[in-house]
């Protein structure tokens, strides 16, 4: 069955399902009619560059995407819909085995029409070292980003996605496989789009996989940002951490739902997740639901937690005694809160570049 036929054969997702509890599919769909697969979907412009210098040999952007083995099971509705609308817009970031350029590679996705969508496949070679930032920008009304891929055996990857859209809606669906003895840092930075719905899924299907999922989420005004993260431990001696920070201002709302699944036979698995929310205004909302499903008895540890609260008044007072205005003090505390995850996403070069891009959003969030 092709993707379009599969999608049209499905019923509307049940609101009782974890993924759709807060933001129903009808709100996310580009036309609002869930029986509709839009015909006029444009392909955004993609370009590959580096923060400093030219693109090194060993990494390239290729039109089209191949099959990737070992992906986690995804939501049938969004997966089939996204594959249907990206059939003519698919690309692969291919990284040679042993690649190690020491530079931050930037994949820029620029969407400029009313409805845009793209499928990006990551194919990372064995023992490669890659630092990749995927920058999503533009002023389209609706943007769909499907990402699939696999980290090569023994590779080390920093994979950071930055949402800097001018408005509109972003639907992001990730399905990533972490190979044997490979390390992946998966970062998400969101300060754009009026509505975001993300379904991010990672699977460690081979022994020795190591995954660190990080979020720095900035919501202001009337934004509604909903991120769902699933981590599947399907092999022995696997390790994962999820650390998700959301700063919420104005009348905005953020949602963070996490699911850790440790399958039977995943002996020695070590997993934990933590959601932290900073409420900057009285009308801002933040919901976090971490969950665990553990089917293996011999694990190192599995834990989860969540915390929400306003800006600390004692810290504001202390910074005020050091000569900072209330606006400056609040902006500094917000920046420090978000930077605790931002700083772990990659190199100093990447960090400085990201902070410079987000500086205006950080200032406006604190006022």
Secondary structure as GFF3:
##gff-version 3
##sequence-region A 1 367
A	DSSP	alpha_helix	3	8	.	.	.	ID=ss1
A	DSSP	three_ten_helix	18	20	.	.	.	ID=ss2
A	DSSP	alpha_helix	25	28	.	.	.	ID=ss3
A	DSSP	beta_strand	45	50	.	.	.	ID=ss4
A	DSSP	beta_strand	59	63	.	.	.	ID=ss5
A	DSSP	alpha_helix	76	85	.	.	.	ID=ss6
A	DSSP	beta_strand	90	95	.	.	.	ID=ss7
A	DSSP	beta_strand	100	111	.	.	.	ID=ss8
A	DSSP	beta_strand	115	124	.	.	.	ID=ss9
A	DSSP	beta_strand	129	138	.	.	.	ID=ss10
A	DSSP	beta_strand	142	151	.	.	.	ID=ss11
A	DSSP	beta_strand	156	163	.	.	.	ID=ss12
A	DSSP	beta_strand	169	178	.	.	.	ID=ss13
A	DSSP	beta_strand	183	190	.	.	.	ID=ss14
A	DSSP	beta_strand	195	204	.	.	.	ID=ss15
A	DSSP	beta_strand	210	219	.	.	.	ID=ss16
A	DSSP	beta_strand	224	233	.	.	.	ID=ss17
A	DSSP	beta_strand	239	248	.	.	.	ID=ss18
A	DSSP	beta_strand	253	262	.	.	.	ID=ss19
A	DSSP	beta_strand	270	279	.	.	.	ID=ss20
A	DSSP	beta_strand	285	294	.	.	.	ID=ss21
A	DSSP	beta_strand	301	310	.	.	.	ID=ss22
A	DSSP	alpha_helix	313	321	.	.	.	ID=ss23
A	DSSP	alpha_helix	326	342	.	.	.	ID=ss24
A	DSSP	alpha_helix	348	366	.	.	.	ID=ss25
###
